[in-house]
Amino acid sequence: MRCWLLNAYPILGLAGSLVILVGTLIPAFFYRGKDGERYLLTHHFISELGEIGVSRMAFVFNTALILAGSLITLMLLGLGLELNSAFGFVAMASGLVTAVATVFVGVFPMNYIKPHTTAAMTFFRSGLVTVLLFCAAILLQPADQRVIPLYTLAFGLLAFMAYAAFLFHAARVSKRSRENVLDTEKVM
């Protein structure tokens, strides 16, 4: 299994990312909100694509999250084994929390707001930590034994900024409204 993971983790990561991309684009294309509006990233939470009874393709979105989370789980195991360092293993553990949270976001769509919020916020918070830890693991590789190229740190920086931006926005909205930031029930 170890050998298979070491060989397959890049493909598993790409496959998981592709599943999330396709599983988001298709529901976004067919989305019509409560007032018949089209999906806009600037006006809707991504989780609204999985809201049963609102999103026509909720099943596609939620299934994609479950499948992608499973693929990413395997990818993270392989990446942690590939790095074979303390930081790599800690990053892998944090990443596994993130991947499992992805699965639970699909299992508990927005219709189940409390478990959905727990899963989504776990995803964003642990995802931020995971990116930092993997960046550290990549940066601290011995130069003569480098298995992950340093240019990947640029992607880590982009991912860090995306996670941080969402968490910053969510905290601002939550403080302002004193309500669940992911609950769209009262949003017009």
Protein Blocks (a to p, Z undefined) as FASTA:
>chain_A
ZZmmmmmmmmmmmmmmmmmmmmmmmmmmmpccfkopacdfklccfklmmmghkammlmmm
mmmmmmmmmmmmmmmmmmmmmnopaklmmmmmmmmmmmmmmmmmmmmgfklmmlmmmmmm
mmmmmmmmmmmmmmmmmmmpcfklcfbdfklmmmmmmmmmmmmmmmmmmmmmmmmnopaf
klcklpZZ
